[in-house]
Amino acid sequence: MLLDILYVLLGLVIGAVIGFFVSRHVFKKQLEENPPINEKMIEAMMTQMGRKPSQKQVKQVMAQMNKYR
């Protein structure tokens, strides 16, 4: 009985460790494929909305985006 509980706990710990490393690998891969937004992306979005953004506006938007990360 005690040995069965030990096996279950050992399995949970091993599963958690493997899950952690797999999820970390997947997360890093996603960041490489889809990098976070940068200043050129913000400038392109504002241009598509019909505005010609100044560098100050782009910096302000970047600051707001980084604030909520």
C-alpha positions in Angstrom: 0.0 0.0 0.0 2.7 2.5 1.0 4.8 1.4 -2.0 1.9 2.2 -4.3 1.5 5.7 -3.0 5.2 6.2 -3.4 5.0 5.1 -7.0 2.2 7.5 -7.7 4.0 10.4 -6.0 7.2 9.6 -7.9 5.2 9.4 -11.2 3.7 12.8 -10.5 7.0 14.4 -9.7 8.6 12.9 -12.8 5.7 14.0 -14.9 5.8 17.6 -13.6 9.5 17.8 -14.3 9.1 16.5 -17.9 6.1 18.8 -18.4 8.1 21.8 -17.2 10.9 21.2 -19.7 8.6 20.4 -22.6 6.5 23.5 -22.0 9.6 25.7 -21.7 11.0 24.3 -25.0 7.6 25.0 -26.7 7.4 28.5 -25.3 11.0 29.4 -26.5 10.1 28.0 -29.9 7.0 30.1 -30.1 8.9 33.2 -29.1 11.5 32.6 -31.9 8.8 32.1 -34.5 6.6 35.0 -33.3 8.8 37.6 -31.8 7.2 40.2 -29.5 6.0 43.4 -31.1 8.7 46.0 -32.0 8.7 49.6 -33.1 8.5 48.9 -36.8 5.3 46.8 -36.2 3.8 49.7 -34.2 4.7 52.2 -36.9 3.1 49.9 -39.6 -0.1 49.5 -37.6 -0.4 53.3 -37.1 0.3 53.9 -40.7 -2.4 51.4 -41.7 -4.9 53.3 -39.4 -4.2 56.4 -41.5 -1.7 58.2 -39.2 1.9 59.1 -39.7 3.4 58.4 -36.3 6.2 60.4 -34.9 9.1 58.7 -33.1 7.8 60.1 -29.9 4.4 58.4 -30.4 6.0 55.1 -31.3 8.1 55.3 -28.1 5.0 56.1 -26.0 3.2 53.0 -27.4 6.2 50.8 -26.8 6.4 52.1 -23.2 2.7 51.2 -22.7 3.2 47.8 -24.2 6.2 47.0 -22.0 4.3 48.3 -19.0 1.7 45.6 -19.3 4.0 42.7 -20.1 
